[in-house]
Amino acid sequence: MEMSKEFTYAELQQFNGEKGQPVYIAHNNIVYDVSESDLWKTGRHQNLHDGGEELTNELTRAPHGEEVFERFPKVGVLK
């Protein structure tokens, strides 16, 4: 997929699963749509992380690696 959509941090924050918005997160400046994940369907993951956030630094404390993001569509890049 060509990731031509560029998101500012403020734009990314709008995709938090609230008011019918999809849930997007970013890791290493790549924006993923995690809306279809049961673990993100409320806009919150494990009661620790909110949608619409850049989670690169948070991954160091996660029980999984970055390979988990391969399951989700890439929708753009964070600028």
N, C-alpha and C positions, 0 to 999 in steps of 0.2 A: 504494500500500500504506500502510495506517495503521501507523505505527511505535509501537505501544503498549508494547513491551518496553523497559524501561530497564535498562541495564547499569552496574554500578560498574566501576571499572578492574580490581579484583580478579576480578570475574566475567568480564570480557572476556579476561583472561589465561588463563582455563581453556580457552578455545576456540582452542587452538594446534595442532590437528591430531594431538596425541598421544593414545594410548590410545583411538582410535576417535572422538575429538572432531572436529567440523567445524572449519574454519579461518575465524575471524572477524578482521577488522581494522576499525579506526575511522579516519575522516578527517573533520575538522571536526565531531566529535561524532556523526557518523552511523556506525552499525555495519553492515558489509557481510559477507555470507557469500561468501568467495572459494574455498570448498572445491572447486568444479568447475573451477577454473583449473589448467591444467597447470603453470603457473609457481608455484603455491602448494600443489600436492598433497602435498608432504612437510611442509608447515607452515612452510616457509622459502622466501623469494622471493629469487632471484638470489644466494643465500648471504649476503645482507645484512640481511634483515628477517625477523623471526619473526612467526608468527600470534599473535593475542591482544594485539596492540599498537596504540597510537594513533599513526598515521603522518603526521599533518598536517605536522609540521616536517621530516620526511624527504622529503616530496614536492619540496621545493625543489632537491634534488640528483638527482631522477629524470629520465630521458630522456623522460618523458611528463607530461602535465598531469592534472588531476583528472577529466577526461572519462573516463579509464580506469575509474573506479568505476561509471559508468553501466551497465556490462556485468553487474554483479552485484546480486543481491537485497539490498535494505535490510532488515535484521532488527531494528533498534532504534536507540536513542540512548544515548550515553554520558553518564552524569551524574557 
